[in-house]
Amino acid sequence: MSTQADAAAGTGVAPVPGPRRVALVGNPNTGKTTLFNRLCGLRHKTSNFPGTTQEARIGAVRGGAGPEVHLVDLPGVYSIELELPESEVCRRVLAGQLAAPGEAPGEPDAVCVVLDATNLPRNLVLAGEVLRRRLPTVVAVNMIDLARRRGLSPDAVVLARELGCPVVLVSARTGEGLERPGELLDLATIPTHTPPGTQDGVEAWAERIALAALSQPTPHAPGRRPLSDRMDALLLHPVSGTLVFALVMAGLFAAVFKVATYPMDWIDAIFTHAGGLVHAVLPEGLLGELVSEGVVAGVGATVVFLPQICLLFFLISMLEDTGYLARAAMAMDRVLRPFGLPGHAFVPLLSSHACALPGIMAARGVPDRRDRLATILVAPFMTCSARLPVYVLVTGVLFPRSPLLASAAFVGAYALGIVAGLASALIARRTVLRGPARPMVMELPSYKVPSLRTSLLTTWDRGFMFLKKAGTNILAICVVLWWLGAFPHVDPPARAVELREQAAALVASPDPSGPDPVALRAEADRLESAHAKARSLIGRMGRAVSPVFEPLGCDWRLTVGVLASFAAREVFVSTMAVLVVGEEDFEEEGVLRAITSATRDDGHTPVFTTATAASILVFFVLAMQCLPTLVVTARETGHSKWALLQFGWMSAVAYALALVVFQGLRAAGVS
């Protein structure tokens, strides 16, 4: 096996001191991210290149002969000459026109080109484009272990001689050739050869070098195709490929939805206990309420999403590393393409059924900008877990004695969200995102065992990004919500004062036949809470806005619930509990019964009529009621206008269809 010394010797150039900044370039699915993680580990930061939505990862590499190296991981591209956002970022960085955040402008001190040892002819085309820029370069031929298992033996000395720069054989997954990470980057030198300048010329050049440097694999037995070809025949078939993909994604969705429930419950319990502890430690007053109900609850509301996000990115990283995810995207491309979406969009849309936040973040894997924007805009139409409490409540009102019909309504709510999302994508691609569809051309990666280390590092990276970027905004939103619900302070209602006086009298002079003082104080607390919520700023907003929602069948209480749920859908049921019975513990059956049987201000008309319940269900299926999602949309698209468009479109669609449902049922004689 050739060593690093052999590769360097092939050029006749001695290793030079390590550069200060190195750009990492490679095709998609070459193991570039795995190599970056192997070289940098956790010593890296992630953000976007200025003015773009392309991700920039900068890592610190130590262990070479020179000073510390800053490694910049550029987007994976098939060519840096294409008119694509990711290719433009690579061109500008290599030309010194664009620098990652925190980095000084100017050309990188060196370039490390990552090649797939099992697909050298295709990968060498990109290497030729980089070598023409005459920057100090080193080539890392990755996946050498997989190449050997296929009977391939790339010759580093021949490659170094033909390319005119040092070449190293490595396996980022196992660490082979990377025992001293910094030494790989120390080898970079200015190429001694310049590849052809035309596309046709560089492809003939790449093919010639690959034939010279790569031994031929052992032929397969006559009449029997390789295992990878047989697997591709199954996974890329229009029928079997779609079925396998549906099963795999259903398993991924079930894992995210079910497994993450346990750590989410633990996190929720921890923050609930922390809130109680703050109440016990801090004196009563604004400070205690702000810290416990605003800050602690706000942080808890942010962190509780973390298990779903981490588990989602871990599983997606594992699937991607096996080589399957690229094939699944090709299979689903046939299903989504008529609606203006590529196969890449299916995983983000599926993951949005757990939570739209990781779904939108996963849309980074959609290569075309228009396709990516369309995916982000429609992802919140997918039914997320935050909608489930509302579905349970409303379907229970609609079909209190028919679990079968209630289940059908549940499934219908999921289906309505999917149909609305696909229809919206079709409209967007023919209006604001009009343009030629980018064909789904993809180099299918080799099948391989996934790297647990890479998946864990990716999970850590994504989770930290979520907490850092979205966490502060979500916390601010929760504090604002607390303030709107807490002010202004009002005097308790007369009935609550009367109950407290009655309880105090019973404590002073116990009467075994009289009511329980504890129960009287609890009832007084519920009445005060409902009274304060109704007269708070958000309560007054509900009364002021109620004429807008009256055509949907909403009174002022339902209007307050709808307004509160625009921050987060799951607060609807708890808001209704406070307004109707003055109690936030909506898990008790009696509270749910009280909500469903509550009457309006006239004392006899139910708050939830059949027509109103159906209207509310449709509204919650379609409306954008999650401020954190809008925050992440603005960040991922690079502009707040897309978040505003998302909010306006979803709200308009939800209002229009809910109006049709309510007024249609009323016209049909259903109250």
N, C-alpha and C positions, 0 to 999 in steps of 0.2 A: 504493500500500500504506500502511496506517495505521502510524504509528510509536508508540513509547511516549509521546512527548509528546502525540500526538493522543489516545491513550487517556486519559491523565491529564486533558487539557483537557476531555474529554467529561464529566468529573465536576465540573468547576469547582473542584477541590481541588488545591492545589500539592503536590508530593512532600514527604513528611515524612522526617526522619532515619531511617535504617535501624534496625529493632528489634533487640533483643539475641537473641531466640529466636523462630524462625518454624517453624510446623508445616506440613509438606507433605502435602496431602490430595488424593486422586483415586481414580477408578474403576480397577480392574485394566485393564491393557493400554492405558493412556493415554500411556505413555512417561514415567511419573512417575520411575521408577528412572533412566532415561536423563537426565532433567532434573537429578535429584539429582547424578548423576555429573558432568554438565557443570558444575554450579555448584560442586561441592566437590572433584572429582577424588579424589586419594588422601588429602586432608586430612579423613578421617573415621574413626570407630571404630564397630564393630558389636558388639552384645550383645543381650540380651533385656530387655524391660520387666520391672521387678521383679514377681515372682509370676506371670508368664505365660510362655508359649512363643512369644509374638509377637516378631518381630525388631525391634530399635530401631537405627536408623542415625543418627548425629549427625555432621554435617559442618560445617566452618568455611568461610564465604564471605567473601571480601574484595572490595574494589573499589567499594563504595558510598560515599555521602556521610557516613554515620555510622560507628560503631564496628563491629568484627567481628560478624558474624551467625552464630549457631548454628542450623543447619537440621536439624530433626527429621523424618525420613522415616517417616510413619505407614503401617500396612498398607493395601494397596489394598482398597477396599470399594465396593459398589454403593449402600449406604445406611448412615449411622451410627446409624440407629434400629433396625436388625435385632438380634435376640437371638443374635448370633454373637460368638465371642471377639475377632475382629479389629475388629468394630464397637464392641464394648465398650471396647477399648483406645482407639479414636479418640474416643469420647464422653468417657472419663475424662481423656484428655490435654487436650482442648479445654475441659473444665470445671475444669481445674486440680487434679484429684484424683489424677493419675498423672503422674510425670515419668520421663524416660529416665534411665538410670544416669549419675551425675555432674552432673545438672541439678537446679536448685532447684525445689521444688514451686510450683505456681501456674499460672494461665492463661498460654498462650503470648502473647508480645507481638504476634504477628501470625499470619495464616494465608495460605498460598499454595495456591489451589485449581487443580489441573491438569485441563484439559478436552481431549478429543479433538476436533479441528476437524472430523473427518469424521462425528462422532456427537454433535452438540451437544444434541439433545433429551434423550437419555438421561443425558448427563453433567451437564446443568444441574439435574437433580433433586437430585444430591448438593450442587451449589453452593448451591441454595436452602436445604438443611438447615444448611449451614455459615453462610450469611449471617444466618440467624435467631438465631445466637448472638451477634451484634453485636460481634464481634472485628474489629480492623483487618485488612482482607482485600485481597488482590490476586489477580486471576484470570489464569492463564497458559494461553492457547489454544494447545495443542501440535499438532504434526504439520501445520503450516500448509502445508509444501511438498507433502505428500501430498494435502491438500485441494485445492490449486490444480490438481494433475494430474487431479483428478476434476471439475474445473469449479466448485468451491465457493470462495466468497470471503467468509469471515466479516468483518463490519464491527466493528472494535474500538470505534469511537465509539458505535455503536448499542448494543452489548453493555454498555459502561460506563454509558451513560445508563439502560438498563433494569435493570441489576443494582445500580446505586448505588455502584459501587466501580471502581477502575482495572482495565483489561483490557489485556493485552499479547499480541500474536501472536508466537509463537516456534516454532522447530524445534530441539528438543533434539538431534536427530541431526546436523544440519548446523551448528548454532550460530547460526542466524539469529535476530536479536532478543536475543541474549545476549552481545553484544560486550563489555559491561561488566556481569558477572553481578550484582554487588551492587546495581545500580540497579533491577533488577526488584523486589527485596524492599523497597527504599526507598519504593516507591509505595503501600504498603499504607495504607488509611484505613478508618475505621469506616463501614460501609455507610449510605447515606442512605435506602434502601428496606428493607422487611421482607417477604420472600416469604410466601405463604399457609402456615398451620400444619398443614393436613391433607395426607395423601398424595395424594388426588385433586386437591386444589387446587394443590399444587406441580407435579404433572405437567401440568395445563392451563396453568399459568404458564410452565413450561419450554418447552412446545410453542409458545406464543405468541412468546416471546422469540427462539427459534430461527428461526421463520418471518420475524420482523422483521429479524434480523441476518444471515441467510444467504441468499445468492443461490442460485437453483436451478441444478443442474448441467445441462450440455448433454445433451439427450436422446440415447439410443442409437439406432442404426439400427433401423427396424422389423423385428421378427421375430428379432432377434439379442440374446441376453442378455449382460450384462457378463461380462468374463473371470472376475471374482471369483466370480460366481454359478455359472459353469460349473466352476470349480475346486472350489467347495463341493459341487456335485453329485457330483463324483468322490470327494472326500476324506471326505464324510459318508455315503456309501452303505454299507449293511451289509457288502457283499462287497468292493467295490473299496477302500473306506476302510480296512477291516481289512488287506487285502493290502498297500496302500501303506504303512500304518503298520508292518506287520511288516518290510517291506524297509528302511524308513528306520531303524527301531530296530536291525535287524540290522547295518546299516552303522555306526550309532553304537556299538553294542556291540563290533563288530570293531575299530573305531578305538581305543576305550578299551583293549581287551584286547591289541591288537597294537602300536599305535604307542607306547603308554606303556611297552612292554617295554624299549625302548632307553634312555630316561632312567632307568628303574628299575635296569637293569643298570649304568649309569654310576654312579648313586648308590651302589649296592651295592659296586661296585669301589672307589669313593672311600673309603667307610667301612671296607672291608676293609683297604685300604692304611693308613688312619689307625690302625686297631687294631694293625697290624704295626709302625707307626712308634712308637706308644706303648710297645709291648713292647720296642722297641730302645732307647728313650730312658730310660724309667723302670726302676729296678732291679727284679729279681724279688722277688715278695712280694705281699701282699694289696693294696697300693695299685695296683701295676701291673695286677693281674688285675681289680680293681674298675673302673679307668678303661677298660681295653681291652675286657674281656668284658661289663662292666655298662653303664657310661656310653656309651662309643663305640658299642657294639653296640646299646644301647637307642635312642640317637638315630637310628642308621641304620635300625633297624626301624620307627621312626616316619616318617622322611623318605622312605623308599622307597615309601610309599603316595601321596606327594604328586603325582607325575605323573598317576596315574589320577584323582585327585580334581580336579586342575586341568583336565585334558582333558575330563572329564565335564561339569563346570560350564560350561566354555567352549562345548562343542557344544550343551548344553541351552539356554544363553543365546542362542546364534545361532538355534536352532530356534524358541525362544519369540519372539524379536524379529521373525521373519518372519511370525508369526501362525499358523504351522502347528501348533504344539504344542497349542494349544487345540482345534483340530479333531481332532487325533489322539486326544486324551483323550475327546472326544465319541464317536469311533468305537469305542474300546475299552471304553467304559462298558457296552455291551451284553454284552461277554464277561465282565467282572469283577463286574457287579452281582449275579448270582445267588449269588456267594460273599460278599456283604457288603462288597465293595470298589468304589470308584468308578473311573472311567477315569483320574483323576489319579494313581492308585497304580501304573500300569503302568510309567512311567519309573523310579521308585525301585526297583521290583522287578527290572526288566531290568538296571539299573546295578548291582544287588547281585550279579549274576553275575561282575562284575569284583572288587568288594569291597563288603562290606555297609556299611562306614563312609560312603562317599559316597551309597549308596542310602538309608540312614537320613536323612542330611542333606538329600537331595533330597525327602524326604517333607514338607518344609515347604510344598511347593506344594499339598498336599492340604488344602482349606479346612475341611472338617468335622473337629472334634476326634476323634470316635469313629473315623471313617475313617482319620484320620492315625495314631492309636494302633494300629489294626489293621494298617496298612501297616508301621509300625515293628516291631511284634512279630513279623511273619512274614517280614520281609525276609531275615534270616539263614538261612532255609531254602533260599534260592536258592544254587546251587553257586557258590562264589567261587573265585578262582584259587589261594587258599591250600590248598584241598582237593586240587588236581590231583596233587601228588607222592604223596599217599596213594592216590589212585585208580590211578596208574600202578603203584605197588608192588603193591597188592592184586589188581588185575585181572591183573597178570603172574603172580601166584601161582595165581589161579583158572584161567587159561587160558594156560599158558606156551607152548603150541604152536599156538594158534589166535588170530591177530590179529583175525579177524572177530568171534569171540565176545567177545574182550576189548573191542573197539569197541562192541559191543552192550551190554556191561555198563556201559561209560562213559556211553552215552546213557541207559541205564536209571537210572543214578545221578542224572543231571540231571533226568529226568522224575520220579523219586521225590521230589526236593526240591521241585519245583513243585507236585505233587499235595499233599504234606504242608503246604505253605504255604497253598494255597487252602482245604484242609479246616480248617486251624487258624484261618484268618480267618473262615470260616463259623461255627465253634464260638465264637470270641471275640465275634462280633457278636450271637450268640444267648444269651450268658451275661454275662461281665464288661463287655462293651461294648454291652449290649442297649439299643436305643432306635430311634426312627424313623430310617429312612435319609433322608439329605438329598438331595433331587433334584439332579441335576447341571444346574443352570441357569447358563449362561455367556454373556456378551456376546462374540460372536465378533469378535476384533480384525481390523483391516484388514491385508491383505497388504502387506508392505513389505520393502525391502532391510535386512538386519540391520546394526546398528551394531557395527563391530569394536571401537571404543573402549569401548562399554558392556560388551561381552563380556569384553574384557581386564580391565577394572576389576572386573567381577563375579568373574572367575577369581582375581584378586589378593586380593580380599576374602575369598572362600571359603577359599582356600589358607592365608591368614594366620590365619583363624579356626581352621582345623584344627590348625595347628601350635601355636597359643596355647592352645586349650582341651584338645585331646586329647593333644597332645605330652607335656605334663608328666606326665599320668597313665600314658601308655604307657611313658614312661621309668622311672617308679617301678616298674611291673610287671616290666619287664625286669631291673631291678636286684635285685628280690626273687627272681626266678627264678634269677639267677646265684648269689645267696647260698644258696638252697636246694640248688643243685647243687654248690656249692663246699665246703660244710661238712657235717660236721666233716672235718678233714684226717686221713687214715688212713695207716698204714705201707704201703708197696708190697707186693704179693704176692711170695712167695718165688721164683716163676718169673721175675718181672721182675728181681729182684735178681740171680738167677743169670745171666740173659742179659746184664745190664750188666757183671757181673764177667767173663763170657766175652769180651765185646766189648773191655773194657779190657785183658785179657790178650793178645788178638790185636793190639791197637794197639801194645802194648809189645814183643811178639814176633811180627811178621807171619808168617802161614802162608799161602802162595799157594793151597794146597789146602783151606784151612779156610773157614768161612762168612764173609760180609761183615760187618765190625763195624757199619757203618751200618745194615744190615738188622736186625741183632740189637738195636741201640738203638731202631730204629723199632718193632720188635715189643714191646720192653719198654715203650715209651711207650703203645702200644695197650692192653697188659695193665693198666698202671697206671691209664689213663683209665677202662677198663671197671670195674676194681676200685673206684676212687674213686666213680664214679657209682652203683654198686650199693649202696655203703655211705654215700652222702650222705644228707642229710635227705629229699630227694625219693625216693631209692632206698628208704629205710626206710619212707616213706609208701606206696610201691608194694607192699612186702611186707605191710604192715599192712592195706591196702585190697584186696589181691588176692582175698580171699574174696568181695567184692562183685561182682567181674568174672569170677570163675571160671565162673558159669553162662553167660557169653557166650563161653567158650572161651579166656579170657586167662590166661596165667601171670603171674608177677610182673613179667617184662620188659615184656610188653604192657601190663600195668597201669600201669607207670611211664610208658610212652609215651603212654597215654591221659591220665594225670594231667597230664603236661607239656603236652600239646596243648590242655588247657583254657585255657591262656594264649594260645596261638596254634597253629592246626592244623598249620602247616607244620613245626613242630619235631618232629613225630612220627617222621619218617623219620630225621632226624639223631639223635634220642634213641635209636632202635632201633640205629642204626649204632654209637653209643658203647657201648651195653649189650652188643651181640652181638659186635662185632669190635674195639671200642675205638678206632674211627676215625670222625671226623666228616665226612670227605670222601665223601659218599654218591653222588657223581656217577660214581665209577668202577664199571664193570660188575662187577668182582670183589666189591666191597662189597655191591652189591645181591644178587648170587648168594649171598654169605655170609649175608645177612639171611634170604632166602627158604628157605635150607637149614639154618638154625640149629636146634639141638635144645634141648629143655628140660633141667631138672636131671637127669632120668633118663638122659640121654645118647643116647636113640634116638627119642623122640617129637618130631616137628617142632613148632616154635613156631607156624608158620602151617600148620595143616591146612586142608583145603578148607572145612569148616564154620566154622572160626575166621575165615578170610579173608573169607567171605561176611558173617559177623556183624560184623566190623570195618568192612567197606565200608558196610553199612547204618547202623552207629552213626555213622560220620564224615559220612555224608550228612545226618543229622538232628540231631546233637548241637550244642549251643551251646558251641563251643570257641574262644572269642576274647574275652578280657577287654577289649581296646580297644572291641569292639562293645558290650559291656555298659556301658562308661563313656559312650559316645556316646548309647546308648539312654536312660540316666538323664538326661543333659543335655538331649536333645531333647524328652523327655516331661515334664521338670520334676520328676521324682520317681524315687527308686531302686526303688520298689515295682514299677514296670513292668519294669525290668531284671531284678529277681529273679523275676518271673512268667515272663519270657521264658526265663531260664536254667532254671527249674524245669520248665516245660512241654516245652521242646525236649529236655532231658536225659531226662525221663520217657518221652517218645515214642521217643527213640533207644534207650533201654535196653529198652523193651518189645518193639519190633519186632526189634531185634538178638537178644533172647532167643528170640523166636518162630522166627527164621531158624536160629539155631544148634541149638536143641533139635529143631526140625522136621527139619533135615537129619540130625541124629544118629538120630532115630527112623526116618528113611527108610533108614538104613544108610550114609549118607555120613559119612566120618570127617573 
